[in-house]
């Protein structure tokens, strides 16, 4: 179940934080895997672990700053990826 179109990395105005870079790079990596014809299904666990770690980092950044402008976009993308991964895992069993 590939998504119809690749997910777009979040455009960040001003200084780009390390988590912005990490999430955007992850989105690119996922898009490459997801749009490919053959998929290494073992990568699903890797993607899930990365998503969990990034969500924790985003929550931490939000708590520290109180205003982290890209939070909703990043969480939306990560949750979308989670749903796609879940469907792959469900269909593989």
Biopython code that builds the backbone (N, CA, C, O; Angstrom):
import numpy as np
from Bio.PDB.StructureBuilder import StructureBuilder

atoms = [
    (1, "UNK", "N", (0.837, -1.184, 0.000)),
    (1, "UNK", "CA", (0.000, 0.000, 0.000)),
    (1, "UNK", "C", (0.876, 1.239, 0.000)),
    (1, "UNK", "O", (1.075, 1.843, 1.054)),
    (2, "UNK", "N", (1.388, 1.622, -1.110)),
    (2, "UNK", "CA", (2.172, 2.844, -1.206)),
    (2, "UNK", "C", (1.222, 4.032, -1.192)),
    (2, "UNK", "O", (0.102, 3.956, -1.696)),
    (3, "UNK", "N", (1.682, 5.122, -0.611)),
    (3, "UNK", "CA", (0.861, 6.321, -0.660)),
    (3, "UNK", "C", (0.836, 6.800, -2.102)),
    (3, "UNK", "O", (1.749, 6.507, -2.873)),
    (4, "UNK", "N", (-0.203, 7.532, -2.468)),
    (4, "UNK", "CA", (-0.340, 7.997, -3.843)),
    (4, "UNK", "C", (0.828, 8.882, -4.251)),
    (4, "UNK", "O", (1.338, 8.772, -5.366)),
    (5, "UNK", "N", (1.248, 9.751, -3.356)),
    (5, "UNK", "CA", (2.347, 10.665, -3.636)),
    (5, "UNK", "C", (3.289, 10.655, -2.446)),
    (5, "UNK", "O", (2.882, 10.361, -1.322)),
    (6, "UNK", "N", (4.553, 10.979, -2.701)),
    (6, "UNK", "CA", (5.481, 11.042, -1.565)),
    (6, "UNK", "C", (5.060, 12.139, -0.589)),
    (6, "UNK", "O", (4.473, 13.147, -0.982)),
    (7, "UNK", "N", (5.368, 11.925, 0.679)),
    (7, "UNK", "CA", (5.119, 12.960, 1.682)),
    (7, "UNK", "C", (6.129, 14.080, 1.478)),
    (7, "UNK", "O", (7.268, 13.838, 1.079)),
    (8, "UNK", "N", (5.708, 15.286, 1.752)),
    (8, "UNK", "CA", (6.589, 16.437, 1.588)),
    (8, "UNK", "C", (7.279, 16.767, 2.905)),
    (8, "UNK", "O", (6.619, 16.871, 3.939)),
    (9, "UNK", "N", (8.602, 16.933, 2.878)),
    (9, "UNK", "CA", (9.271, 17.422, 4.085)),
    (9, "UNK", "C", (8.720, 18.802, 4.445)),
    (9, "UNK", "O", (8.246, 19.535, 3.577)),
    (10, "UNK", "N", (8.786, 19.144, 5.715)),
    (10, "UNK", "CA", (8.253, 20.416, 6.198)),
    (10, "UNK", "C", (9.235, 21.538, 5.880)),
    (10, "UNK", "O", (10.424, 21.446, 6.183)),
    (11, "UNK", "N", (8.715, 22.596, 5.265)),
    (11, "UNK", "CA", (9.552, 23.762, 5.002)),
    (11, "UNK", "C", (9.667, 24.567, 6.287)),
    (11, "UNK", "O", (8.665, 24.897, 6.922)),
    (12, "UNK", "N", (10.896, 24.875, 6.659)),
    (12, "UNK", "CA", (11.156, 25.590, 7.900)),
    (12, "UNK", "C", (11.707, 26.969, 7.567)),
    (12, "UNK", "O", (12.664, 27.106, 6.806)),
    (13, "UNK", "N", (11.084, 27.987, 8.151)),
    (13, "UNK", "CA", (11.577, 29.347, 7.963)),
    (13, "UNK", "C", (12.587, 29.659, 9.050)),
    (13, "UNK", "O", (12.409, 29.258, 10.200)),
    (14, "UNK", "N", (13.633, 30.364, 8.699)),
    (14, "UNK", "CA", (14.645, 30.728, 9.682)),
    (14, "UNK", "C", (15.583, 29.575, 9.974)),
    (14, "UNK", "O", (15.868, 28.746, 9.110)),
    (15, "UNK", "N", (16.056, 29.538, 11.208)),
    (15, "UNK", "CA", (17.019, 28.519, 11.614)),
    (15, "UNK", "C", (16.357, 27.143, 11.676)),
    (15, "UNK", "O", (15.277, 26.981, 12.246)),
    (16, "UNK", "N", (17.019, 26.167, 11.084)),
    (16, "UNK", "CA", (16.500, 24.799, 11.059)),
    (16, "UNK", "C", (17.102, 24.036, 12.232)),
    (16, "UNK", "O", (18.323, 23.935, 12.357)),
    (17, "UNK", "N", (16.239, 23.502, 13.087)),
    (17, "UNK", "CA", (16.708, 22.772, 14.265)),
    (17, "UNK", "C", (17.139, 21.363, 13.866)),
    (17, "UNK", "O", (16.766, 20.875, 12.799)),
    (18, "UNK", "N", (17.927, 20.708, 14.727)),
    (18, "UNK", "CA", (18.336, 19.327, 14.439)),
    (18, "UNK", "C", (17.150, 18.378, 14.250)),
    (18, "UNK", "O", (17.207, 17.492, 13.398)),
    (19, "UNK", "N", (16.082, 18.547, 15.025)),
    (19, "UNK", "CA", (14.931, 17.646, 14.872)),
    (19, "UNK", "C", (14.217, 17.902, 13.546)),
    (19, "UNK", "O", (13.711, 16.964, 12.928)),
    (20, "UNK", "N", (14.169, 19.169, 13.098)),
    (20, "UNK", "CA", (13.593, 19.458, 11.778)),
    (20, "UNK", "C", (14.377, 18.719, 10.697)),
    (20, "UNK", "O", (13.794, 18.090, 9.814)),
    (21, "UNK", "N", (15.695, 18.802, 10.776)),
    (21, "UNK", "CA", (16.548, 18.113, 9.800)),
    (21, "UNK", "C", (16.331, 16.608, 9.863)),
    (21, "UNK", "O", (16.215, 15.947, 8.831)),
    (22, "UNK", "N", (16.276, 16.068, 11.085)),
    (22, "UNK", "CA", (16.131, 14.628, 11.264)),
    (22, "UNK", "C", (14.801, 14.122, 10.704)),
    (22, "UNK", "O", (14.764, 13.117, 9.994)),
    (23, "UNK", "N", (13.717, 14.818, 11.023)),
    (23, "UNK", "CA", (12.404, 14.385, 10.543)),
    (23, "UNK", "C", (12.333, 14.502, 9.021)),
    (23, "UNK", "O", (11.837, 13.593, 8.355)),
    (24, "UNK", "N", (12.817, 15.597, 8.471)),
    (24, "UNK", "CA", (12.770, 15.773, 7.022)),
    (24, "UNK", "C", (13.616, 14.724, 6.300)),
    (24, "UNK", "O", (13.205, 14.212, 5.258)),
    (25, "UNK", "N", (14.783, 14.404, 6.838)),
    (25, "UNK", "CA", (15.621, 13.357, 6.244)),
    (25, "UNK", "C", (14.918, 12.001, 6.345)),
    (25, "UNK", "O", (14.974, 11.199, 5.413)),
    (26, "UNK", "N", (14.265, 11.753, 7.465)),
    (26, "UNK", "CA", (13.519, 10.508, 7.645)),
    (26, "UNK", "C", (12.389, 10.403, 6.618)),
    (26, "UNK", "O", (12.160, 9.333, 6.053)),
    (27, "UNK", "N", (11.694, 11.498, 6.379)),
    (27, "UNK", "CA", (10.612, 11.506, 5.388)),
    (27, "UNK", "C", (11.166, 11.155, 4.012)),
    (27, "UNK", "O", (10.566, 10.371, 3.277)),
    (28, "UNK", "N", (12.305, 11.733, 3.666)),
    (28, "UNK", "CA", (12.924, 11.411, 2.373)),
    (28, "UNK", "C", (13.289, 9.927, 2.297)),
    (28, "UNK", "O", (13.049, 9.272, 1.282)),
    (29, "UNK", "N", (13.868, 9.407, 3.376)),
    (29, "UNK", "CA", (14.249, 7.994, 3.419)),
    (29, "UNK", "C", (13.013, 7.094, 3.285)),
    (29, "UNK", "O", (13.025, 6.118, 2.534)),
    (30, "UNK", "N", (11.958, 7.431, 4.015)),
    (30, "UNK", "CA", (10.724, 6.650, 3.934)),
    (30, "UNK", "C", (10.134, 6.715, 2.529)),
    (30, "UNK", "O", (9.718, 5.692, 1.985)),
    (31, "UNK", "N", (10.094, 7.911, 1.935)),
    (31, "UNK", "CA", (9.546, 8.056, 0.585)),
    (31, "UNK", "C", (10.276, 7.154, -0.403)),
    (31, "UNK", "O", (9.655, 6.493, -1.235)),
    (32, "UNK", "N", (11.595, 7.137, -0.302)),
    (32, "UNK", "CA", (12.393, 6.307, -1.202)),
    (32, "UNK", "C", (12.011, 4.832, -1.039)),
    (32, "UNK", "O", (11.819, 4.122, -2.026)),
    (33, "UNK", "N", (11.902, 4.384, 0.202)),
    (33, "UNK", "CA", (11.531, 2.993, 0.484)),
    (33, "UNK", "C", (10.102, 2.710, 0.027)),
    (33, "UNK", "O", (9.841, 1.689, -0.609)),
    (34, "UNK", "N", (9.188, 3.604, 0.348)),
    (34, "UNK", "CA", (7.767, 3.400, 0.082)),
    (34, "UNK", "C", (7.441, 3.422, -1.408)),
    (34, "UNK", "O", (6.542, 2.707, -1.851)),
    (35, "UNK", "N", (8.146, 4.220, -2.175)),
    (35, "UNK", "CA", (7.857, 4.332, -3.601)),
    (35, "UNK", "C", (8.563, 3.256, -4.419)),
    (35, "UNK", "O", (8.282, 3.091, -5.605)),
    (36, "UNK", "N", (9.470, 2.532, -3.795)),
    (36, "UNK", "CA", (10.177, 1.468, -4.496)),
    (36, "UNK", "C", (9.261, 0.288, -4.786)),
    (36, "UNK", "O", (8.269, 0.068, -4.092)),
    (37, "UNK", "N", (9.606, -0.458, -5.810)),
    (37, "UNK", "CA", (8.800, -1.618, -6.189)),
    (37, "UNK", "C", (8.976, -2.743, -5.178)),
    (37, "UNK", "O", (7.996, -3.320, -4.706)),
    (38, "UNK", "N", (10.214, -3.050, -4.850)),
    (38, "UNK", "CA", (10.478, -4.100, -3.866)),
    (38, "UNK", "C", (10.860, -3.453, -2.547)),
    (38, "UNK", "O", (11.686, -2.542, -2.506)),
    (39, "UNK", "N", (10.253, -3.931, -1.472)),
    (39, "UNK", "CA", (10.497, -3.343, -0.159)),
    (39, "UNK", "C", (11.094, -4.373, 0.780)),
    (39, "UNK", "O", (10.647, -5.519, 0.836)),
    (40, "UNK", "N", (12.107, -3.950, 1.515)),
    (40, "UNK", "CA", (12.666, -4.784, 2.576)),
    (40, "UNK", "C", (11.755, -4.600, 3.785)),
    (40, "UNK", "O", (11.836, -3.589, 4.482)),
    (41, "UNK", "N", (10.895, -5.576, 4.028)),
    (41, "UNK", "CA", (9.910, -5.454, 5.104)),
    (41, "UNK", "C", (10.567, -5.404, 6.483)),
    (41, "UNK", "O", (9.939, -4.984, 7.455)),
    (42, "UNK", "N", (11.819, -5.827, 6.571)),
    (42, "UNK", "CA", (12.537, -5.743, 7.844)),
    (42, "UNK", "C", (12.762, -4.290, 8.244)),
    (42, "UNK", "O", (12.998, -3.996, 9.415)),
    (43, "UNK", "N", (12.689, -3.385, 7.280)),
    (43, "UNK", "CA", (12.896, -1.968, 7.579)),
    (43, "UNK", "C", (11.734, -1.365, 8.353)),
    (43, "UNK", "O", (11.876, -0.290, 8.935)),
    (44, "UNK", "N", (10.593, -2.035, 8.371)),
    (44, "UNK", "CA", (9.432, -1.502, 9.091)),
    (44, "UNK", "C", (9.774, -1.287, 10.560)),
    (44, "UNK", "O", (9.453, -0.237, 11.118)),
    (45, "UNK", "N", (10.418, -2.259, 11.193)),
    (45, "UNK", "CA", (10.783, -2.111, 12.607)),
    (45, "UNK", "C", (11.732, -0.935, 12.814)),
    (45, "UNK", "O", (11.612, -0.201, 13.796)),
    (46, "UNK", "N", (12.664, -0.757, 11.900)),
    (46, "UNK", "CA", (13.586, 0.384, 11.959)),
    (46, "UNK", "C", (12.798, 1.692, 11.894)),
    (46, "UNK", "O", (13.023, 2.598, 12.697)),
    (47, "UNK", "N", (11.873, 1.785, 10.933)),
    (47, "UNK", "CA", (11.075, 3.001, 10.792)),
    (47, "UNK", "C", (10.246, 3.269, 12.047)),
    (47, "UNK", "O", (10.162, 4.412, 12.498)),
    (48, "UNK", "N", (9.642, 2.243, 12.608)),
    (48, "UNK", "CA", (8.814, 2.406, 13.810)),
    (48, "UNK", "C", (9.655, 2.929, 14.974)),
    (48, "UNK", "O", (9.224, 3.833, 15.689)),
    (49, "UNK", "N", (10.844, 2.371, 15.167)),
    (49, "UNK", "CA", (11.730, 2.841, 16.249)),
    (49, "UNK", "C", (12.118, 4.295, 16.040)),
    (49, "UNK", "O", (12.134, 5.079, 16.989)),
    (50, "UNK", "N", (12.430, 4.660, 14.798)),
    (50, "UNK", "CA", (12.798, 6.050, 14.506)),
    (50, "UNK", "C", (11.623, 6.990, 14.778)),
    (50, "UNK", "O", (11.808, 8.072, 15.335)),
    (51, "UNK", "N", (10.429, 6.580, 14.388)),
    (51, "UNK", "CA", (9.246, 7.416, 14.611)),
    (51, "UNK", "C", (9.039, 7.652, 16.100)),
    (51, "UNK", "O", (8.812, 8.785, 16.523)),
    (52, "UNK", "N", (9.115, 6.589, 16.896)),
    (52, "UNK", "CA", (8.935, 6.732, 18.347)),
    (52, "UNK", "C", (9.959, 7.694, 18.928)),
    (52, "UNK", "O", (9.613, 8.559, 19.733)),
    (53, "UNK", "N", (11.213, 7.550, 18.529)),
    (53, "UNK", "CA", (12.273, 8.423, 19.046)),
    (53, "UNK", "C", (12.041, 9.874, 18.630)),
    (53, "UNK", "O", (12.230, 10.786, 19.435)),
    (54, "UNK", "N", (11.637, 10.092, 17.390)),
    (54, "UNK", "CA", (11.413, 11.460, 16.923)),
    (54, "UNK", "C", (10.205, 12.087, 17.602)),
    (54, "UNK", "O", (10.233, 13.276, 17.922)),
    (55, "UNK", "N", (9.154, 11.325, 17.828)),
    (55, "UNK", "CA", (7.985, 11.869, 18.532)),
    (55, "UNK", "C", (8.375, 12.285, 19.948)),
    (55, "UNK", "O", (7.954, 13.342, 20.419)),
    (56, "UNK", "N", (9.164, 11.475, 20.620)),
    (56, "UNK", "CA", (9.638, 11.840, 21.966)),
    (56, "UNK", "C", (10.470, 13.116, 21.924)),
    (56, "UNK", "O", (10.329, 13.979, 22.790)),
    (57, "UNK", "N", (11.330, 13.239, 20.928)),
    (57, "UNK", "CA", (12.165, 14.438, 20.788)),
    (57, "UNK", "C", (11.310, 15.670, 20.501)),
    (57, "UNK", "O", (11.574, 16.747, 21.035)),
    (58, "UNK", "N", (10.303, 15.518, 19.672)),
    (58, "UNK", "CA", (9.402, 16.633, 19.366)),
    (58, "UNK", "C", (8.640, 17.052, 20.622)),
    (58, "UNK", "O", (8.509, 18.244, 20.901)),
    (59, "UNK", "N", (8.138, 16.078, 21.377)),
    (59, "UNK", "CA", (7.428, 16.396, 22.625)),
    (59, "UNK", "C", (8.348, 17.137, 23.593)),
    (59, "UNK", "O", (7.943, 18.118, 24.216)),
    (60, "UNK", "N", (9.573, 16.665, 23.712)),
    (60, "UNK", "CA", (10.551, 17.303, 24.603)),
    (60, "UNK", "C", (10.813, 18.743, 24.161)),
    (60, "UNK", "O", (10.842, 19.653, 24.989)),
    (61, "UNK", "N", (11.001, 18.946, 22.872)),
    (61, "UNK", "CA", (11.258, 20.286, 22.338)),
    (61, "UNK", "C", (10.052, 21.192, 22.587)),
    (61, "UNK", "O", (10.211, 22.360, 22.940)),
    (62, "UNK", "N", (8.852, 20.652, 22.402)),
    (62, "UNK", "CA", (7.634, 21.428, 22.636)),
    (62, "UNK", "C", (7.533, 21.845, 24.104)),
    (62, "UNK", "O", (7.181, 22.986, 24.405)),
    (63, "UNK", "N", (7.843, 20.922, 25.013)),
    (63, "UNK", "CA", (7.782, 21.231, 26.443)),
    (63, "UNK", "C", (8.824, 22.275, 26.827)),
    (63, "UNK", "O", (8.554, 23.146, 27.653)),
    (64, "UNK", "N", (10.009, 22.192, 26.235)),
    (64, "UNK", "CA", (11.088, 23.130, 26.558)),
    (64, "UNK", "C", (10.789, 24.531, 26.050)),
    (64, "UNK", "O", (10.990, 25.510, 26.769)),
    (65, "UNK", "N", (10.312, 24.633, 24.820)),
    (65, "UNK", "CA", (10.147, 25.944, 24.200)),
    (65, "UNK", "C", (8.744, 26.508, 24.346)),
    (65, "UNK", "O", (8.558, 27.725, 24.318)),
    (66, "UNK", "N", (7.747, 25.627, 24.503)),
    (66, "UNK", "CA", (6.372, 26.092, 24.582)),
    (66, "UNK", "C", (5.798, 26.483, 23.236)),
    (66, "UNK", "O", (4.580, 26.577, 23.085)),
    (67, "UNK", "N", (6.654, 26.712, 22.259)),
    (67, "UNK", "CA", (6.186, 27.078, 20.926)),
    (67, "UNK", "C", (7.154, 26.517, 19.900)),
    (67, "UNK", "O", (8.160, 27.143, 19.565)),
    (68, "UNK", "N", (6.844, 25.363, 19.422)),
    (68, "UNK", "CA", (7.676, 24.723, 18.416)),
    (68, "UNK", "C", (6.858, 24.691, 17.136)),
    (68, "UNK", "O", (5.988, 23.833, 16.985)),
    (69, "UNK", "N", (7.121, 25.617, 16.203)),
    (69, "UNK", "CA", (6.220, 25.861, 15.081)),
    (69, "UNK", "C", (5.961, 24.692, 14.133)),
    (69, "UNK", "O", (4.901, 24.648, 13.508)),
    (70, "UNK", "N", (6.880, 23.754, 14.007)),
    (70, "UNK", "CA", (6.677, 22.670, 13.039)),
    (70, "UNK", "C", (6.108, 21.405, 13.668)),
    (70, "UNK", "O", (6.031, 20.366, 13.011)),
    (71, "UNK", "N", (5.705, 21.482, 14.943)),
    (71, "UNK", "CA", (5.225, 20.296, 15.652)),
    (71, "UNK", "C", (4.083, 19.598, 14.927)),
    (71, "UNK", "O", (4.163, 18.396, 14.676)),
    (72, "UNK", "N", (3.036, 20.314, 14.590)),
    (72, "UNK", "CA", (1.862, 19.656, 13.998)),
    (72, "UNK", "C", (2.176, 19.041, 12.642)),
    (72, "UNK", "O", (1.698, 17.950, 12.334)),
    (73, "UNK", "N", (2.979, 19.729, 11.824)),
    (73, "UNK", "CA", (3.332, 19.178, 10.516)),
    (73, "UNK", "C", (4.155, 17.905, 10.658)),
    (73, "UNK", "O", (3.909, 16.912, 9.974)),
    (74, "UNK", "N", (5.136, 17.948, 11.557)),
    (74, "UNK", "CA", (5.968, 16.764, 11.770)),
    (74, "UNK", "C", (5.146, 15.600, 12.308)),
    (74, "UNK", "O", (5.274, 14.474, 11.825)),
    (75, "UNK", "N", (4.313, 15.861, 13.294)),
    (75, "UNK", "CA", (3.500, 14.787, 13.866)),
    (75, "UNK", "C", (2.530, 14.215, 12.837)),
    (75, "UNK", "O", (2.311, 13.005, 12.796)),
    (76, "UNK", "N", (1.954, 15.072, 12.014)),
    (76, "UNK", "CA", (1.055, 14.595, 10.959)),
    (76, "UNK", "C", (1.795, 13.664, 10.007)),
    (76, "UNK", "O", (1.293, 12.591, 9.673)),
    (77, "UNK", "N", (2.984, 14.067, 9.571)),
    (77, "UNK", "CA", (3.772, 13.222, 8.670)),
    (77, "UNK", "C", (4.160, 11.905, 9.333)),
    (77, "UNK", "O", (4.047, 10.844, 8.719)),
    (78, "UNK", "N", (4.614, 11.966, 10.577)),
    (78, "UNK", "CA", (5.042, 10.747, 11.268)),
    (78, "UNK", "C", (3.868, 9.802, 11.507)),
    (78, "UNK", "O", (4.015, 8.586, 11.385)),
    (79, "UNK", "N", (2.712, 10.352, 11.845)),
    (79, "UNK", "CA", (1.534, 9.503, 12.039)),
    (79, "UNK", "C", (1.049, 8.902, 10.720)),
    (79, "UNK", "O", (0.597, 7.758, 10.687)),
    (80, "UNK", "N", (1.141, 9.662, 9.646)),
    (80, "UNK", "CA", (0.794, 9.127, 8.329)),
    (80, "UNK", "C", (1.707, 7.961, 7.971)),
    (80, "UNK", "O", (1.243, 6.925, 7.495)),
    (81, "UNK", "N", (3.003, 8.131, 8.200)),
    (81, "UNK", "CA", (3.960, 7.054, 7.936)),
    (81, "UNK", "C", (3.630, 5.845, 8.801)),
    (81, "UNK", "O", (3.693, 4.708, 8.332)),
    (82, "UNK", "N", (3.278, 6.086, 10.064)),
    (82, "UNK", "CA", (2.922, 4.980, 10.965)),
    (82, "UNK", "C", (1.744, 4.178, 10.423)),
    (82, "UNK", "O", (1.751, 2.948, 10.472)),
    (83, "UNK", "N", (0.740, 4.869, 9.910)),
    (83, "UNK", "CA", (-0.428, 4.187, 9.346)),
    (83, "UNK", "C", (-0.057, 3.359, 8.119)),
    (83, "UNK", "O", (-0.535, 2.236, 7.958)),
    (84, "UNK", "N", (0.780, 3.904, 7.267)),
    (84, "UNK", "CA", (1.224, 3.166, 6.081)),
    (84, "UNK", "C", (2.003, 1.926, 6.502)),
    (84, "UNK", "O", (1.786, 0.840, 5.964)),
    (85, "UNK", "N", (2.911, 2.088, 7.467)),
    (85, "UNK", "CA", (3.697, 0.948, 7.946)),
    (85, "UNK", "C", (2.795, -0.116, 8.565)),
    (85, "UNK", "O", (3.001, -1.312, 8.359)),
    (86, "UNK", "N", (1.798, 0.326, 9.321)),
    (86, "UNK", "CA", (0.867, -0.619, 9.938)),
    (86, "UNK", "C", (0.134, -1.430, 8.867)),
    (86, "UNK", "O", (-0.059, -2.637, 9.019)),
    (87, "UNK", "N", (-0.269, -0.769, 7.798)),
    (87, "UNK", "CA", (-0.982, -1.497, 6.742)),
    (87, "UNK", "C", (-0.061, -2.504, 6.058)),
    (87, "UNK", "O", (-0.492, -3.605, 5.716)),
    (88, "UNK", "N", (1.206, -2.134, 5.858)),
    (88, "UNK", "CA", (2.159, -3.095, 5.289)),
    (88, "UNK", "C", (2.299, -4.308, 6.204)),
    (88, "UNK", "O", (2.253, -5.452, 5.752)),
    (89, "UNK", "N", (2.471, -4.039, 7.488)),
    (89, "UNK", "CA", (2.675, -5.126, 8.447)),
    (89, "UNK", "C", (1.433, -6.020, 8.524)),
    (89, "UNK", "O", (1.551, -7.244, 8.581)),
    (90, "UNK", "N", (0.255, -5.416, 8.527)),
    (90, "UNK", "CA", (-0.995, -6.170, 8.580)),
    (90, "UNK", "C", (-1.162, -7.038, 7.336)),
    (90, "UNK", "O", (-1.562, -8.198, 7.433)),
    (91, "UNK", "N", (-0.857, -6.480, 6.180)),
    (91, "UNK", "CA", (-1.012, -7.218, 4.926)),
    (91, "UNK", "C", (0.046, -8.296, 4.747)),
    (91, "UNK", "O", (-0.163, -9.248, 3.996)),
    (92, "UNK", "N", (1.178, -8.158, 5.426)),
    (92, "UNK", "CA", (2.269, -9.131, 5.296)),
    (92, "UNK", "C", (2.026, -10.383, 6.126)),
    (92, "UNK", "O", (2.643, -11.420, 5.881)),
    (93, "UNK", "N", (1.122, -10.293, 7.116)),
    (93, "UNK", "CA", (0.897, -11.460, 7.985)),
    (93, "UNK", "C", (-0.284, -12.274, 7.547)),
    (93, "UNK", "O", (-0.603, -13.285, 8.173)),
]
sb = StructureBuilder()
sb.init_structure("model")
sb.init_model(0)
sb.init_chain("A")
sb.init_seg("    ")
for serial, (resi, resn, name, xyz) in enumerate(atoms, 1):
    if name == "N":
        sb.init_residue(resn, " ", resi, " ")
    sb.init_atom(name, np.array(xyz, "f"), 0.0, 1.0, " ", f" {name:<3s}", serial, name[0])
structure = sb.get_structure()
